[in-house]
Amino acid sequence: YLGVMPAYSAADDALTTKLVTFYEHLKDSSVPSHQATVLLFDPSNGTLKAVLDGSVITAKRTAAVSAIATKLLMPAFAEVLCILGAGVQAYSHYDIFTELFTFKEVRIWNRTKEKAVKFASSVSGPVRVCCSAQEAVTGADVIVTVTMATAPILFGDWVKPGAHINAVGASRPDWRELDDELMKNSVLFVDSRDAALTESGDVILSGAEIFAELGEVLKGTKPALPEKTTVFKSLGMAVEDTVAAKFVYDAWSAGN
């Protein structure tokens, strides 16, 4: 796949387009599944101002949005973090989640155990490598799914009542990470209703009802409901890349 994600933010005076290639590697590859470039333009005249590493921006902004959702939606006493998947997004989520929150235990599971072991040995804190997704999920307060799964790998009867799930993978309308039971018995938050109803297999195929966009919670027009079992389905929005790219560019310009 080649994705083109243009966006304009008047508030940030920023105009960008992200070009992202997405290749599903059937065998583990040294090449990332997602590679991206962000082009930053001058909104007043269309001049190209910068070419930025979109892969880094994508990893950082996706994890940042998950962290915002988690801050709003996770249970009051969250002690166990579980990450399903061990790719680029697993690392970016681990970094920001361990920076912002205090978890007593972090667990990881990956389809290829060697990658989970590599992850555990390369991050800054202790991580428990689990032999199955169920082992990793059982009793976890916050769960992050960042996998290449096309069929459910997380099941509702494993999930602790009141847990919060950030569902980041399965970005196609026929792909799943979460089963019907979890989708239908959780309060569902999304980054974009329109995107979720056209792009997310977890939402479309389960028929789950969307309770709110994350922006509605931030604006105070919808409640967060952290006492409930919550799912945040993240598909990513082009404006997130725009704001992040402008932030990087401004910081670089100030340094020069």
Helices and strands as residue ranges (DSSP letters): E 2-9, E 14-22, E 34-41, E 48-53, H 54-73, E 80-84, H 88-100, E 105-109, H 113-122, E 128-129, H 133-137, E 142-145, G 156-158, E 164-167, H 180-184, E 187-190, H 193-199, H 201-206, E 210-213, H 214-219, E 230-233, H 238-255
